[in-house]
Amino acid sequence: MTARRSVALGAALTVLGIALAATTPVEGSGGGGGAADGIGRQTLGGVVILVGWALLAWGIHALGRGRP
């Protein structure tokens, strides 16, 4: 994978993770799902964000070293 693709994929995964974590139902708000479902989706969203950040960091590092 090239550095530019890594940066693009990392940015996309970060946005996806934020969207996933931000749209989880809150307990007591009357939304669908329960607390266990919300915690699982927030955790998954957090993991996706961390993977996105890792890809962003690797891509930015590779671009800084001159490896396209």
N, C-alpha and C positions, 0 to 999 in steps of 0.2 A: 504494500500500500504506500502510495506516495505521501509526502508530508502535507501537500495541499488537500488531498482527499481525507487525510486524518483530521485536519482542522475542520473541514466541512462536516464530516461525520460526527466529530466531537461536539460541534455546535448544534447539530440536529438532535443528537441524543440528549444534550443538556436541556434544550427546549422541550423535548418530549418528556423528560423526567420531571421538569418543573410543572408542565401541564398535568401530568398524571398525579403528582402529589397535591397539586392545588385544587383539583376537582374531586377529591375524595369527600364523601359525605361526612358531616360532623354529627356526632352523637347528640341527640336531643333537638336537632334542627328539623326533624320531620322528613328528612330525605330518605331515599332507599338505602338499604344495606344497614349493617350494624357496626358496632365499634370494632369488632375483629376484622371485618372487611376493610374498614377505613385504615386501620393500622397496617394491614398487609399491603394495601395499595400505596400508602405513604412510604413504607419501607422499600417497596419495589421502585417507586419513583426516585427515592434517594440513591439507590444502587445504580439506577440508570444515569443519574446526574454524575455520580462519581466516575463511572466508566467514561462518560462524555468528557469530564475534566481531564482524565488520564490521556485520552486521545488528543485533546486540545494541547495539553502540555507536551506530549511527544511530538506532535506536528509542529508546534512553535519552536521547540528545541531543534528539530531537524532543519527547519527553514533558517534558523539563526546560524546554523553551522554550514549552511550553503548546500544542503542536499535537497534538491527539488523532489 
